[in-house]
Amino acid sequence: MSAPLRSHWSLDPQVIFLNHGSFGACPTAVLQHQSELRARLESEPVRFLAREVEPLLDDARAALGAFVGADADDLAFMPNATTGVNTVLRGLRFQPGDELITTNNEYNASKNALDVAAAAMGAKVVVAKLPWPVPSPEAVVDAVMAQVTPRTRLLLIDHITSQTALVMPVAELVRRLREQGVETLVDGAHGPGMVPLALRELGAAYYTGNCHKWLCAPKGAAFLYVRRDLQAGLKPLVVSHGHNSPRTDRSRFRLDFDWMGTHDPTPFLCIPTALRVIGGLVPGGWPEVMASNREKVLTARRRLDARLGNASPLYPDAMVGSMVCVALPEGYPERPAPPLYLDPLHVRLFEERHIEVPVTPWPKAPQRHLRLSAQLYNTPADYEALGDALEALLR
Ligand SMILES: Cc1ncc(COP(=O)(O)O)c(C=O)c1O
């Protein structure tokens, strides 16, 4: 992919940015549109927020629905995936002794939300331990299904895991669990824009996704999909005017979730812009964006595995989206296992080589890996620079 695409982002030219995964990065054209919307809002706040915003939200939801394969009526805007996960887990009612499954790869914040909800209702959290390295998607399905009992009520699973960057076999899990009467909450923080989505067909009870990561919308743009038959039972974390609105022209679900107090709706309103801008950067549109990002990290992984002397990748290509992990040799650092984001190698890569890439002890130190991201602005030279830096720093 040609370097000129980087000119669409305002990324620091001094930094080799290989961590789109953590917080995304928003193109300047999208930020420009957001500024215009904010100027319009502030020029007459009542006109904008009381009269104009509703059809704009409807348009944004329709564009998002078309992209993620869901009816717009089944989507609620969220500020982030963490709020989506909490909305579901704090809204559901469990009985003492109910079992809630997750995996040992689950995102820490989401696992915390599960622990708090379970503790409040006397439910039990069951953690399926996945093998590492991961031989196949089937190994994940087997590890999860082995934990199902007659008391199992819910699976909480990342669509794409954060620390290990695995594309999880969520379709197979949702299908198998539904056969046993168990619902699934998919934490798809990385899903939209990384992998094609068809939420209607997926059939998961709940799916929350970020638009500020791989869709490249401004920060604060996310959604929660709730399957139609479950909407009546779910309230937002913040109850507001929608609860007793006399309106009958839209569902209670939409009335409840569309207004959760005064906030800046411009991140949501920029979702169609982000879809258009990113999809317009390559001739093949979004399918090409996703495929080329994936091809880029797969190539980078092959190169780095070869340069680092790794005999085989940590998991099969079938589990790779726009991020991937590469094992690092043991023996560095000499210091005790550091907390996440403070790995000495991570710090040195940034401070000495100006490379932004996360290094994670996994499953625990001294085993470690780094997680590569690929977005349209990355070039093969970025990953070669990382390889050069690793060879020098690990020597
Ligand atoms: C799997 C997963 N879930 C949830 C989140 C949280 O996203 P946010 O901070 O936008 O809520 C992340 C962030 O990286 C993630 O990787």
The ligand as a Gaussian input file, in Angstrom:
#p B3LYP/6-31G(d) Opt

LIG

0 1
 C      -11.882000      -6.693000      23.100000
 C      -12.043000      -5.296000      23.597000
 N      -13.148000      -4.965000      24.279000
 C      -13.371000      -3.722000      24.724000
 C      -12.437000      -2.728000      24.482000
 C      -12.706000      -1.364000      25.031000
 O      -12.977000      -0.442000      24.034000
 P      -13.432000       1.001000      24.514000
 O      -12.316000       1.525000      25.365000
 O      -13.616000       1.772000      23.262000
 O      -14.671000       0.830000      25.302000
 C      -11.269000      -3.017000      23.772000
 C      -10.275000      -1.976000      23.522000
 O       -9.241000      -2.170000      22.960000
 C      -11.071000      -4.338000      23.328000
 O       -9.959000      -4.684000      22.664000

